[in-house]
Amino acid sequence: MKPLACLVALALCTAARGDDPPAKAPAATDHLQRFQGTWRVEAWDTGGKAADDLKTREAFFGANVFVFRRTGKPAQAGTVQLDTTKTPYTINLAVREGEGRDEVLLGVYAFAGDTLTVCFDPKGQQRPKDLKPDAKDGFVLVTLRKPKPPADEAVNIVGKYNSAMIDAMTGKPVLAEVTVERRGDGYVLTYRTGDKVMFIGTALRKGDQLSMCWASAGQAGVSVYKIEAGPKLVGEFTTLGGLGVVGKETLTPWKKTD
């Protein structure tokens, strides 16, 4: 049974010391998390020519898949590969469906707050050197903006947690480590004890509530959480097709436990 950052960067104008260690590249998995979800298209220029149908366009990223939509229909779809060790960061868009099918669009990208800028070669022949291409190169320059979440969704819940569950039948506590990740416009929660995966859940957020369905070996269930500052998730769970017994669970920011 399922028993159930805000990082501020300070730019220094002074020269770096020669003996300073090189800056560590961000993990590609962390950047892929930042891609997740549906984005508004603020600008879409091809060879310096601006598209005039921006209101009909949007971009979606879920896991390592991208979908560029027009009037609600997919225009291009495929997989994403990032390399955060390069300057600028590079992106490969392998098109599986739609315009440019079977091409790999070579590009570069950068984040700035809630804005994502991507520049790529629509012909898949060469990679742009930066995010300021010459019109003669024929590259596509896209500016995407993530819609501002409602006020009651301001708490970022992505991260690692300690889960304290109270088994509804026995009343005994059960502890686990939980990783919360974005997956498109939803979330994936993975529960582990040591190296063992207990179960995996898929969740949707509405305001300060997170609703999840989960599955483990031979069993499934639902959980509903109240999201609090911290972040902290306080919830209840029950198994599908079970007795309707409800257990309680609290997720708190992860700390290593013995």
N, C-alpha and C positions, 0 to 999 in steps of 0.2 A: 504494500500500500504506500502511496506517497505520503510519508509521514510529513505531513508537511511540517573640465577644470578650467575652473576658469583660470587660465594661465596668462598672466600679464607679461608681455615681452618688453624689456627696457633696452632701447637702442642706444649704444654708447658711441660717441663720436671719436673717442681716443683710439689711437692705433693699438692693435693687438700686440702683445708681447711675443717675441719669437719662441719662447719656451711654453706658450699656452698649448694645451692639447687641442687637436682638431675637433670641431663641432661634430657631434654624433648625428648621423642622418636619422630622421624619423622613420619609424617602421612603416612599411607599405600597408600592413594590416590596419594600422591606426588611420592612415590616410583613406583607406577604403571605407572605414567607418564614417568618415566625414563626407564621403560621396553619397552615402545611402539616402534614399528618399526621392521625392518629386521636387523638381526645380522649375522656376519660371525662367523663360528665355528673355533676357533683357536686351541682348544684341546678337545678331547672327550675320556676319559679313563673309562673303566669299570673293576673294580677289579684290577686296576693297569696296565691293558693292553690298550695300545693306539690304537685308530682307525686309519686306514691308508687311509681312503677315505674322509678326511676333506674337500677337495675342492668340494665335491658333497653335503655337508651338510650346512644347514642354519637354523636359528631359527627366528620365527616371533611371535610378540606379538601385538594384537589389542584389545583394551578395556581390558576385563579380560579373553581373549582367547589366548592360545598358539598353535603354530603349529611347529613341528620339521619336516623339509623336508630333503629328500635325492633325489638327481638327479631331483630336481624340483617337486617331488611328496610327499604328506604328509605321514610321517611314524607314527607320533603320533599327536593327537590333543585333546584339552580339555580346561578346565577352570583353572584359576589361583587364588589362595587365598594367601595373604601376611599377615604376622604379624610382625610389626616393633617394638613391645614392647619387643620382645625376643632378647637374645644375644646368638649366632648370630641371625640375622633376619631369619625368617622361611618362607618357601613357600610350598604350597600344590598344586600339579598338578593332577587334577582329569581327567583321560584319558577317553574320550568319543569315540574316534575312533583310530584304529591302534593298535600297539603293547601295550600290557598291558591294553586292553580295560576294563573299569569298575574298574580299580585299582586307588587308590589315592597314588601318589608318594610323600612321605614325604621328605622334603629337607631343606637346609639352603642356603643362598646366601649373596653376598657382591658386592658392586660397588667399582671400583677404576678408576676414570677418565672415559674413554670411554670403559672400560672393565667390564663385568658382569661375575661373577663366581657362579656357582650353583652346589651343591652336593646333590644327592638324592638316595634313595633306589629304584632300578628298580622293586623290588618285592612288594613295598608298605607295608613293615612290620615294619620298624623302621626308625627313623630320625637320620641322622648323627649328631655328636656332634659339628663338625667343618668342615672346608674346606680342611683338610689334613687327609683324611681317610686312614686306613690300607687296603692294597690290599685284605686281607682275608675277609674283610667285604662285598666285592662285590659291593660297591657303585659306582655310576656313577658320575664323576667329569667333568664338562663342563666349558670351558672358551670361552666366547663370546666377540666379539669386534664390536662396532658400526662403520661402515665405515665413514671416515672423510667426512663431507659435502663439496661441492664445495665452493670456496672462496666467491661467491655471495650469499651463504646460511648461512653465519656465524652468522647472527643476529638471536638470539633466540626469537621467537615471542610468546611463551607460556606465558600466564599470564592474567591479568585482565586489561580492558581498559575502558575509557570513549569514547563513540561514539557520534560524532556531525554530524548529517545528515541534508541535505538541501532538503526538499520536492521539487521535480522538478516541480510540478504543482503550488504550492502556494508560494514557495520561503521561507517558514518558517522553522526555525531550529527545529529539534527533537533530544532529548538527550536520551541516553540509556547506560546501563552498559553491557559490553561484556566480556565473558570468552572464551579464546582461549586455547584449549586442544589438545594434540596429540592424534590421534586415528590410531594406526598402523603406516602406512607410510603417512597418511593424517592428517587432522585437523578437529575438530568440533568447531564451533563458536555458542555460546548461547547468545542471546540478551534478556535483562530484563529491565523492568521499575518497580522498587520496587520489589515486590514478583511475579510479573506477567511476564511470558515468552512471549516475542513478536514473536520471530521466532528462528529457529535453522538452521544452515547451515553446509554443508560439503565442505571442501576445499582441493585443491591440490596446492603444492608449486613447482615452477620451478624458481630457482635462486632468484631474488629479486621481484618476482611476485607471488601473491596469488590469485587463482581463486576459487570462491565459488558459489555453488547453494544453495538456501535457500527456506524455506517454512514457511508460517504462516497460520492462519485460512483462508482457501479458496483461497490462493494465493501463487505463487511461483515466484522466480526471480533469477538473477545472479548478482554477484558483482566481480569486479577485482580491486586488490590493488597493489600499489607500496610499497615495504617494505623499510623503511629508518631506520637509526640509531636512537636509543632512547629506545625501538623500537617505530616506528611510522608507521602507515599504512594509505596511502592516496589513495582513490579509487572512483570508480563510480559504479552505480547500475541501473538496469532496471528490470521491471516485465516481466515474460514470457507471451506471447500472448497479451501484452498491446499495448500502442500507440507508444512504442519505445522512450518514454521520459527518459532522463538520469539524475539521481540525483548525488549529490556528498556527500562523507563521509570521515571523518578523525577519526582514532582511535589513541588515545594517552594514555600513562600509566595511570592507574586508580588513581583518587584522589576523596575523598569523597566530594560530592556536596550537598547543601541544596535543 
